[in-house]
């Protein structure tokens, strides 16, 4: 149920916000760990420098590995099987070797607990740097999109030679967060390992793991959750409470572990109140569909039932809107509608054409009278009519029902009609 449930995206990030750091500061930190000779400067110019940043990214030290760009070109990382690499493949097609080396540098930082990366500025155009970081974050479930990521440019000057650099800050890539992520990974493997063998198809596997998340994880009510740089995967899989990034990362991780392609997508921030949302795209039978375990979990909390209203749908049926700009040109359209009505009992095209005498409406009423716990109505006109008008129309459809029913809004296009008075279970 999405009314009043616009999922928060937390600390500032619909795109990547820009940190302004003084280049002189960068030079101080670099010079503290570099040998002052021409060979070192030459090597630095063709290499990626790793290090650590403070949690607020106001200071950093380039105290980690120095890796040649060429050595990163084919780097796959320690967690290659956890990702579909959907965005990485798109990056390789569009941005070539430079973009790939920056992407792989982010993977290297993830593997080794580095939260600071310095990249030669001529590796790739500055305007695509934020796109590369976003691609890596949406591909990799071990990275968090809903946190503060920093990008800035700077210069290292030594012995009259100036090296232009890009600085990337990943504050939840530190060793503490990495330890929590490893614990979450072990839990994910346990969950997948316990999946019954009867779930043999891609759709059955995805449905089982979706159900596990919906029933075992709840959406956090903590308004300050993101400010603490939380352990999203750990919170989802081991603590049972997280935000939309924890849900989507966990679903991506679980599906990829069992061989079903999955990755994250997100939408743009629309206002200060509507701070954006992250959900999933999965590939079932060679076709891309969308799923939103966060929204389903909120509905489950209210009703006690997993209704699968946000599982394996077209983009239009899910209703989360347009993708954010950085992924809009590469993320799948998800236009296949074959599963849009799988969980729906009655589909009504418009309010003016619906009435209680429709054969499918009569059949739904009879199901409730015979003991069904609920039926689900989808009406695309609900979104335009508003919930008050939609509720009046839907109440008229069930006015002759012989049992008490409760109508619950579920997103913009769905109404769940429960047998009995369930208002005490609703938030």
N, C-alpha and C positions, 0 to 999 in steps of 0.2 A: 504494500500500500504506500503510494508515493505522496499522498496529500500531507503536507507538512513534514515530508521526509526527504527533502532535497539533500542529498548526502553531502556532508561537509568535506572539503578537500584540505582544510587546515592551513598550515602556515604559509601562505603566499604562493603557491605554485600552480599556475595554469600554464604558463610558459616557464622559463627559468629567469629568476630575477638577477640583475647585474650587480655584482659587488664591485665597489671602487676601492682598489688598493693602490697605494703609492708604489710606483716602480722602484723608487729608492729603497723602500722597505724590502722589496723582493731581492734587490741586489745584496743587501746586508745579509739576508738569510742564506742566499746562495753562496756568497763568498766565504761564509763561515765553514762550508763543507767542501769547497773546491780547491784543487791545487792550481795556483796562479801561473799557468803556462799556456802557450799557444796550442799545444796538443789537447789540453783539457777543454779549452774553449772550442776548438774544432769538433771534438767529440760531443760536447754538449749541444752544439748546433745541429747535430744529426741524431740526437737521442731524446728520449723521454725521461725526465727526472721524476722520481716518486718521493713522497714524504708524508708528513702528517700536519694537519691543520688543527687549530683550536676548535672547540665545538661551535663557537660563534663565527668562525672563519675570519677573525680579525688579525690573526697571525698564523704563520706556518713555518715549517722547517723542511728544507729539501734534504732530508737525512736518510732517504731510502735508496733503492736501487736506481742505477743509471743504465737504461736499456736502449740499444740502437733501434731506430725506427724500423729498419729492415728486419730485425729479429722479431718484431711484433706483427709483421704482416700476416703470418700464418698461425698466430697464437690462438688456441681454442679455449684455453682456460680449464679449470678443474671441474666446472659444473656444466660442461657442454650438453650433457644428456638431460638437463633440467629445462632447457629452452628449445623452442621450435626454430629460433634464429630467423623468424619471419622478417623483422625489420633489418637485420643484418644483411640478409640477401638483397633486400631492396636498396640498402646503402651501397652494397658492392656494385649494383647495376648503375646507380646514379652518380656516385661520388668517387668511385675508383679506389686506388691504393691509399691515398691520403686519408680519406674518410675511414677506411677499414683499419688503418694503423691507430687512429685515435680511438675508435670503438674497442679495439683489442687492448689498448692501453687501459681502458676502463675495466675490462675483464681482469687484467693483470693486477690492477689495484684492488679489485674485489677479492681475488685469490689470496693476496698477501697482506691484507689489512691496512692498505695505504689510503689515506683520506685526502691527499693532495697530489695533483698531477701537473707537471709543467711540460708543455708541448711546443716545439718550434712553430712559429707563426706561419711559416711557409708550407706547413704540412697540408693544410686545407684552407679554403676561404673562411674568413671569420663568420660570415653570415650563415654558414651551415653547422657551426660548432654546436650550438644549442640543439639542433636537430639530431646530431650524432649522439649527444648525451641522452636525449629523450628516447631515441631508438633503443639504446642499450638498456635504459631503465624499463621500458615497456616490454622488452624481450626477456629480461632476466628476473625471475621471481625472487632471487636473493638480493635484489636492489630495491630501494624504496623510491617511488615517484613522489609520494606525498611527504616530502621533507624539504628542507632548505638545501638547494643546490646552488653553487655559486660559479659564475664564469667571469673572468676579467682578463684584460690584456696587460702586459707589462714589458719591461726591457731590463736585461742584465748588461751592465756596462763594466768592462774590465780591460785595462791596458788599451784604452781608446777603441775597443771593439764593442759594438752594441749588438746584442742578440734579442730579437723580438720574440716574445713567448706568449702562449695562452696558458692561463692557470685554471684548472678545474678542481673544485672542492666537493668532496663527497663525505660529509661529516658523519654519516652512519656507516661508513666503510671501516671504522676503526676496529681494533681487535676485539673489544668487548662485544660490539654488535655482531661481529663475525662468529663469535662463540655461540651467541643466542641463535643465529641463523643455522649453524650446524646442528644444534639441538632440534630445531624445527624440522630440518631435513630428515633427521633420523625418525622423527614422529611421522612425517609424511610417508616415508618408506614403510613404516609399520602399518599405516592406514591402508596403503595400496596393497601391501602383503596380505592383509586380512580380508581383502575384497573376495567374495565368493566366486568360484570358478564359473558359476552360471552366468556371470556378467561377461559374455564373450565378445560382443560387438562393441564398436566404438561408442555407439549411443548408450548402450547399457552401462559401460564403464563410466562414461561422463555423468550419466544419471545417478549412479550409485555414489560417486564422489561429491556431486552437487548436493545430494541428499545429506551426506555426512556433514558437510559444512553448514547447511541450513539448520540442521537439528542440533549441532554441537557448538556453534559460534553465534554470538549475538553482537549486534551493532552497539558500539560504545555510546553512552550518553554523556561522557566526559567532554565538556566543551574545550578543555585545555589539553586534550590527548596528544595532539601533534606537537605542541610546544616542547614536550619533554623528549623529542626524538625517540619515540617508542620502538620496541622490537616487534615490528608488524607481523612477520611470519610466526614468531614465537607466540605472540599474543593470540593469534588466530588458532594455531594448532595445539598449543599447550595450555594457554590461559583461558581460551574460549571467549575472548572479547577483543574487538578491534574495530577499525573503520573500513571504508570501501577498499583502500589499498591493501590492507591485510587480507580481506576476503579475496580480492582478485589475484593477488600474488599467490595465495594458498591454492586457489583453483588452478591457476596456471601450472604451479609446481606439481600438484597431484596428477593432473591429466598428462603432462609430459612424462612423468615417471612411469605411467602405464602405457605410453606409446600413442596417446591422442594429442595431436597438435593443438596448442592453446597459447594465447598471449593476451596482453592487456591492451585496452583502448581507453580513451578518455574524451570528455567534452570540454568546451571552453567555459571559463568563468563568465557568468552572465551579470552578476551583481555582488555586492558585499554579502548579502544574505545567501545567495546561491553560489557556493564556492567551488562548484565543479564536482565531477564524479568519475570514478574509474570502474570499469567492468571488463568483460572478457569476450573474446572471439575464439571459437573452437571449430575445428575441421572434422566434420562427421560425414563419412562416405564420400570424401572428396569435395564437399561443399561447406562453405563457411556459414556459421550461425552465431548468434549472440546469446550470452547468458549473463544474468546479474544475480549472483548469490546474496549480495548485500540486501537488495530489495526483497528477495524471497525470505530472507531471515527475519526481516522486520514484520512481514506478513505472518510468518510462522509464530513469532512471538505473540502476536495478537490473537491468532486463531488456534494454535496448537496443531495445525496440519500443514504439511508441505503440499502445496497445490500445484507446483511446477508452472506457475504463471510467467516466470521470467527465465525459462530454460529452453534452449534450442529454438530460438525465434529469429525471424527476419528483423532488420533494424527498425522497420516501420511498426511492427507489432510490439517490440520491446519499448520503443518510445523514449529513448534517452537522448535523442536529438543528434545533431551533426557532430562529427569528430572535431577535436581541436585542430588548429591550423597546422601544427608541426607534423601530424600524421595523416592529415586529410587526403593527401595525394597518393598515399600508399596503402592505407588500411582497407580491408575488404568492404565492399558495399553491403554485403549480406542481404541480398534481395530475395533469396529463395524462401517461399512461404509455405512449403510443404508441411512443416510442423507447427505452424502458427495456431492451429485450432486443436492440437492434440489434447490439451487439458480443458477445452471449452465444451460446454453442453449446449449452449444456445448462442448462435452468432446472429446479430441483428445489424443490418447495414445502416439503418437510420431510425430515429425515434418515431418519426411520423408513420413508418411502415410497420412498427411493432405493436402487437396487442396480445392479450392473454389467450386468444383463440388460435394463434398460430400453432400448427401441429407440433413443432419442436418445443414451444412454450408449454403446451398442454402436457407433453411427455415429461418435461422437467418438473412441472408441478406434481405430476403423479409420482415421480421418483421421490420427491420430498415427502409426500403423503405416505409412501410405502416404507419410509425409514432411512432414505439416503441422508447423510450428514450435511451435504451441501450440494449445490449446483453452481456452475460458473457461467456468467453471461459476458460476452464481449460485444460491445457496441462502439464503433469508432466515433460515433456522434457524441458520445459522452464528453469527450475532450472539449468540443466546441460549445456544448450546451451548458457546461458547468455542473458541478455535482448536485446542487440543490434542485435544478430542473430535471436532471437525470434521475435523482432519487424519487421524485414525484412520479415520473413515468414508470420506473421500475416497480414502485409500490402498487401501481394500478395493475400491472401485469399479474401480480400475485394476490390480488384482493380476494379472490375466491378460493384460495388455498385453505384446506381444512386443518392445517397445523400452523402454529405460530412460526414465523420466519424472521430472521434478522438480516438486513441488507448491509453489506460492508463494501466500501469502495476499495479497489485494489489498483492503484495506478490511474492513468488517464482513461483507459478504455475498458476496464473490467469492473464487474460487480459480482461479489460472491454472496449467494443467498444461502444462509445457514438455517438448518432446521432447529427451531427452538430459540429461546432468548439467550444470546451469547454476549450481550452487552457488558456483562461483568468481566469478561475475558479481554475486552478491548481496552487499549490505552486511552 
